[in-house]
């Protein structure tokens, strides 16, 4: 029994051979302190070591801040424009959440769902499904920086389009869909995450990689409520135009940082030692089909089954991201929350999840070297309990109980992404994360309309149905992780 429990709590010895020998710390010393091992590092050395490791993290955080701004205020813009478009009076539109006009409120929510969570998702994600394949090939063949820059540039153009829709309030709500087009053309958020994952995989050791990815995910979780808070402050003082104007400025800062800080061939990237490849090679059929060959090719030690398992897990996780699009609408419907109340809850949710990441992940992943699949299992179980509790909440305070239950939710994404990066060669990183990003682009097109249909159909009966359904999907993820823990695997020393 003792032997069995050790297997599930830690990686077997043969699997740890390459990573257990790694002695590099999470934060290296500054160049001036190298060689002075007997001297404890100074505070300035620790700060310098920390800053030397900062690469894609600010990009992820700033992007999340912008998405946090959109999470509430773009929904509000959709609702305001749709209410006017449906011909309701200004009085009804201003009092839509008061409970005095339930028929009008339901009609507006259904129309917003159709535009935002069906047509909007098609525009953002269907083109991105193909773009991420090209960007993945570019990452593996030419450089790691451009995919991150292009995806950020597309988000900048989207923010500009939303600002114009806010400035000209008389435009119909359908014009917001036009603002979403650049997101699909340049890959959007999925391409950004794909590029950041490949970049981190190149610059980090195998032992620290899961924590590095969890840290980026944590920053994105912190960025979203920070965007809510910043947007709320600006909106209360200056209105919609300044909110979306601030989003444009943030994206400009992010693009300048990418150009100034990120390298084309970071760390020990194998691309640094390869001849400069042409653009035609990136667009060649062999490069574009490489992600699929990387996914399905036979590998030693049962690695192919593990790769497929972790890719499927990440794709299923996108159902929770789809549900997040309904959080504000759900709380408005069930409890009459406004953007101030929702922002407080959103900040609390992110803070609790980040607490689990910053305290538990370094200890379990880096110090104790717990198997990534165990961390993923913990995260999936936490997801399951959080969604079921939120979907059945009879009172607003129960949503905070759901937040506590979701303390480990950040583990699953970073655990599976980190494990994937250890199962493929360095020159396959862009390809494998392109496959992941492709699925992440397809899944919203599937789950968005599906969840929208379910939400609209159950709006009068049980609005929390979508949370209960997605909660049950995480039980499937727990089963996949259990299967992975019972299968042998072989990590690569990339």
BELCOR-V472993 format. One record per residue. N is the residue number from 1. RES is the residue in one small letter. PSI is psi in degrees with one decimal (NA if undefined). Layout:
((N & RES & PSI) (N & RES & PSI))
This chain:
((1 & x & -39.6) (2 & x & -41.4) (3 & x & -41.2) (4 & x & -42.4) (5 & x & -35.0) (6 & x & -34.7) (7 & x & -41.4) (8 & x & -22.2) (9 & x & -26.2) (10 & x & 163.2) (11 & x & 135.9) (12 & x & 154.5) (13 & x & -42.5) (14 & x & -24.5) (15 & x & -21.1) (16 & x & 0.2) (17 & x & -45.5) (18 & x & -37.8) (19 & x & -30.5) (20 & x & -22.7) (21 & x & -8.3) (22 & x & 126.1) (23 & x & 1.5) (24 & x & 131.4) (25 & x & 166.9) (26 & x & -38.9) (27 & x & 110.5) (28 & x & 166.7) (29 & x & 163.6) (30 & x & 162.7) (31 & x & -35.5) (32 & x & -18.5) (33 & x & -5.8) (34 & x & 132.8) (35 & x & -8.9) (36 & x & 59.7) (37 & x & -28.9) (38 & x & -16.6) (39 & x & 126.8) (40 & x & 139.5) (41 & x & 138.5) (42 & x & 169.7) (43 & x & -41.7) (44 & x & -34.8) (45 & x & -40.5) (46 & x & -42.0) (47 & x & -43.2) (48 & x & -42.0) (49 & x & -39.0) (50 & x & -47.7) (51 & x & -31.2) (52 & x & -20.4) (53 & x & -7.7) (54 & x & 118.9) (55 & x & -86.0) (56 & x & -7.4) (57 & x & -46.7) (58 & x & -34.2) (59 & x & -46.5) (60 & x & -43.0) (61 & x & -48.3) (62 & x & -37.6) (63 & x & -42.0) (64 & x & -35.1) (65 & x & -45.3) (66 & x & -41.9) (67 & x & -32.7) (68 & x & -37.6) (69 & x & -44.5) (70 & x & -31.2) (71 & x & -38.8) (72 & x & -50.3) (73 & x & -27.2) (74 & x & -37.6) (75 & x & -44.2) (76 & x & -41.0) (77 & x & -42.5) (78 & x & -49.2) (79 & x & -46.1) (80 & x & -46.6) (81 & x & -40.3) (82 & x & -40.1) (83 & x & -44.0) (84 & x & -38.1) (85 & x & -34.4) (86 & x & -2.8) (87 & x & 12.5) (88 & x & 154.1) (89 & x & 162.2) (90 & x & -36.6) (91 & x & -45.5) (92 & x & -42.6) (93 & x & -36.8) (94 & x & -29.6) (95 & x & 23.6) (96 & x & -33.4) (97 & x & 8.4) (98 & x & -15.4) (99 & x & -4.2) (100 & x & -16.6) (101 & x & 65.5) (102 & x & -35.6) (103 & x & -45.4) (104 & x & -39.7) (105 & x & -44.6) (106 & x & -38.4) (107 & x & -41.7) (108 & x & -43.9) (109 & x & -39.5) (110 & x & -41.1) (111 & x & -40.7) (112 & x & -42.3) (113 & x & -43.0) (114 & x & -46.6) (115 & x & -48.3) (116 & x & -47.2) (117 & x & 2.9) (118 & x & -72.9) (119 & x & -39.7) (120 & x & -41.4) (121 & x & -38.3) (122 & x & -44.8) (123 & x & -40.5) (124 & x & -34.8) (125 & x & -28.8) (126 & x & -49.0) (127 & x & -36.7) (128 & x & -26.5) (129 & x & -36.7) (130 & x & -32.9) (131 & x & -39.9) (132 & x & -27.3) (133 & x & -44.5) (134 & x & -43.4) (135 & x & -33.8) (136 & x & -41.7) (137 & x & -40.3) (138 & x & -41.3) (139 & x & -40.2) (140 & x & -25.4) (141 & x & -39.9) (142 & x & -63.0) (143 & x & 162.7) (144 & x & -14.6) (145 & x & -41.0) (146 & x & -42.9) (147 & x & -36.2) (148 & x & -41.6) (149 & x & -46.6) (150 & x & -41.9) (151 & x & -38.3) (152 & x & -38.3) (153 & x & -40.8) (154 & x & -40.1) (155 & x & -34.8) (156 & x & -44.3) (157 & x & -37.4) (158 & x & -45.1) (159 & x & -37.4) (160 & x & -42.2) (161 & x & -39.1) (162 & x & -38.9) (163 & x & -42.5) (164 & x & -36.7) (165 & x & -34.6) (166 & x & -37.7) (167 & x & -44.1) (168 & x & 83.5) (169 & x & -19.1) (170 & x & -12.4) (171 & x & 140.9) (172 & x & 156.9) (173 & x & -23.7) (174 & x & -22.2) (175 & x & -20.7) (176 & x & -32.8) (177 & x & -35.6) (178 & x & -33.6) (179 & x & -20.8) (180 & x & -11.9) (181 & x & -45.9) (182 & x & -27.3) (183 & x & -44.5) (184 & x & -37.8) (185 & x & -35.8) (186 & x & 9.3) (187 & x & -23.4) (188 & x & -153.9) (189 & x & -36.9) (190 & x & -39.9) (191 & x & -36.3) (192 & x & -46.5) (193 & x & -39.8) (194 & x & -48.8) (195 & x & -41.7) (196 & x & -39.5) (197 & x & -44.2) (198 & x & -39.4) (199 & x & -46.8) (200 & x & -38.8) (201 & x & -32.0) (202 & x & -37.0) (203 & x & -8.5) (204 & x & 154.7) (205 & x & 160.7) (206 & x & -35.1) (207 & x & -35.5) (208 & x & -4.3) (209 & x & -42.7) (210 & x & -41.4) (211 & x & -39.6) (212 & x & -42.6) (213 & x & -37.4) (214 & x & -35.1) (215 & x & -41.7) (216 & x & -43.5) (217 & x & -37.3) (218 & x & -42.2) (219 & x & -35.9) (220 & x & -35.1) (221 & x & -36.2) (222 & x & -35.2) (223 & x & -36.9) (224 & x & -53.1) (225 & x & -29.0) (226 & x & -40.2) (227 & x & -39.9) (228 & x & -46.8) (229 & x & -45.8) (230 & x & -44.9) (231 & x & -39.9) (232 & x & -44.6) (233 & x & -47.2) (234 & x & -41.4) (235 & x & -45.1) (236 & x & -28.1) (237 & x & -37.2) (238 & x & -18.7) (239 & x & -177.1) (240 & x & -46.2) (241 & x & -42.4) (242 & x & -29.6) (243 & x & -52.0) (244 & x & -23.9) (245 & x & -39.1) (246 & x & -35.5) (247 & x & -40.7) (248 & x & -45.3) (249 & x & -41.0) (250 & x & -41.9) (251 & x & -35.4) (252 & x & -44.7) (253 & x & -42.5) (254 & x & -43.6) (255 & x & -40.2) (256 & x & -39.2) (257 & x & -42.7) (258 & x & -46.1) (259 & x & -39.4) (260 & x & -32.4) (261 & x & -41.0) (262 & x & 146.0) (263 & x & 154.6) (264 & x & -38.8) (265 & x & 81.0) (266 & x & 154.5) (267 & x & -128.8) (268 & x & 29.8) (269 & x & 130.3) (270 & x & -21.8) (271 & x & -24.8) (272 & x & -29.5) (273 & x & 10.3) (274 & x & 150.9) (275 & x & 150.6) (276 & x & 120.0) (277 & x & 152.3) (278 & x & 162.4) (279 & x & -33.2) (280 & x & -32.9) (281 & x & -37.1) (282 & x & -38.8) (283 & x & 2.8) (284 & x & 151.6) (285 & x & -37.2) (286 & x & -37.3) (287 & x & -36.2) (288 & x & -25.0) (289 & x & -4.4) (290 & x & -41.9) (291 & x & -37.0) (292 & x & -35.9) (293 & x & -35.5) (294 & x & -37.7) (295 & x & -41.5) (296 & x & -7.4) (297 & x & 147.6) (298 & x & 136.1) (299 & x & 158.4) (300 & x & 152.5) (301 & x & 19.8) (302 & x & 20.7) (303 & x & -30.6) (304 & x & -43.0) (305 & x & -38.6) (306 & x & -40.9) (307 & x & -47.5) (308 & x & -41.2) (309 & x & -46.7) (310 & x & -34.8) (311 & x & -44.4) (312 & x & -40.1) (313 & x & -47.5) (314 & x & -39.0) (315 & x & -42.6) (316 & x & -34.7) (317 & x & -23.2) (318 & x & -18.2) (319 & x & -33.2) (320 & x & -37.6) (321 & x & -37.2) (322 & x & -38.8) (323 & x & -34.5) (324 & x & -27.9) (325 & x & -17.3) (326 & x & -3.3) (327 & x & -49.2) (328 & x & -42.1) (329 & x & -40.5) (330 & x & -46.4) (331 & x & -30.7) (332 & x & -42.6) (333 & x & -47.9) (334 & x & -42.3) (335 & x & 4.1) (336 & x & 29.0) (337 & x & 143.5) (338 & x & -176.1) (339 & x & -26.5) (340 & x & -47.6) (341 & x & -41.8) (342 & x & -37.7) (343 & x & -41.9) (344 & x & -44.8) (345 & x & -41.4) (346 & x & -41.3) (347 & x & -42.1) (348 & x & -42.6) (349 & x & -45.9) (350 & x & -40.1) (351 & x & -41.6) (352 & x & -44.8) (353 & x & -39.2) (354 & x & -33.7) (355 & x & -43.6) (356 & x & -36.9) (357 & x & -48.6) (358 & x & -24.4) (359 & x & -47.6) (360 & x & -44.4) (361 & x & -47.5) (362 & x & -38.7) (363 & x & -48.2) (364 & x & -42.9) (365 & x & -48.2) (366 & x & -46.5) (367 & x & -55.7) (368 & x & -11.0) (369 & x & 45.5) (370 & x & 142.7) (371 & x & 135.6) (372 & x & -33.3) (373 & x & -30.2) (374 & x & -43.7) (375 & x & -42.2) (376 & x & -40.4) (377 & x & -44.5) (378 & x & -43.0) (379 & x & -41.1) (380 & x & -41.6) (381 & x & -38.8) (382 & x & -40.9) (383 & x & -46.5) (384 & x & -49.8) (385 & x & -38.2) (386 & x & -46.4) (387 & x & -40.1) (388 & x & -42.1) (389 & x & -43.2) (390 & x & -39.8) (391 & x & -22.7) (392 & x & 13.2) (393 & x & 121.7) (394 & x & -13.3) (395 & x & 157.2) (396 & x & -37.0) (397 & x & -22.2) (398 & x & -27.2) (399 & x & -28.2) (400 & x & -29.0) (401 & x & -39.9) (402 & x & -37.8) (403 & x & -43.8) (404 & x & -40.5) (405 & x & -24.8) (406 & x & 24.4) (407 & x & -27.6) (408 & x & 11.4) (409 & x & -25.1) (410 & x & -14.1) (411 & x & -38.3) (412 & x & -48.9) (413 & x & -52.4) (414 & x & -33.6) (415 & x & -46.4) (416 & x & -38.1) (417 & x & -43.2) (418 & x & -39.9) (419 & x & -40.2) (420 & x & -41.5) (421 & x & -19.8) (422 & x & -9.3) (423 & x & -8.0) (424 & x & 162.1) (425 & x & 162.0) (426 & x & -37.5) (427 & x & 0.0) (428 & x & 0.9) (429 & x & -47.7) (430 & x & -37.8) (431 & x & -46.4) (432 & x & -36.7) (433 & x & -21.2) (434 & x & -40.2) (435 & x & -44.8) (436 & x & -46.8) (437 & x & -35.4) (438 & x & -46.4) (439 & x & -36.8) (440 & x & -24.2) (441 & x & -32.2) (442 & x & -41.3) (443 & x & -43.4) (444 & x & -31.0) (445 & x & -30.5) (446 & x & -52.6) (447 & x & -23.8) (448 & x & -58.6) (449 & x & -35.7) (450 & x & -48.9) (451 & x & -35.7) (452 & x & -42.4) (453 & x & -44.2) (454 & x & -43.8) (455 & x & -45.5) (456 & x & -38.9) (457 & x & -28.1) (458 & x & 10.4) (459 & x & -38.3) (460 & x & -13.6) (461 & x & -57.4) (462 & x & 85.9) (463 & x & -20.6) (464 & x & 10.9) (465 & x & -41.9) (466 & x & -31.2) (467 & x & -38.7) (468 & x & -40.4) (469 & x & -49.2) (470 & x & -30.8) (471 & x & -38.8) (472 & x & -27.5) (473 & x & -28.7) (474 & x & -20.7) (475 & x & -35.3) (476 & x & -42.4) (477 & x & -40.3) (478 & x & -39.0) (479 & x & -40.2) (480 & x & -43.4) (481 & x & -39.3) (482 & x & -41.5) (483 & x & -42.2) (484 & x & -35.3) (485 & x & -19.8) (486 & x & 0.6) (487 & x & 140.6) (488 & x & 155.2) (489 & x & 164.5) (490 & x & 118.6) (491 & x & 154.1) (492 & x & 148.1) (493 & x & 57.5) (494 & x & NA))
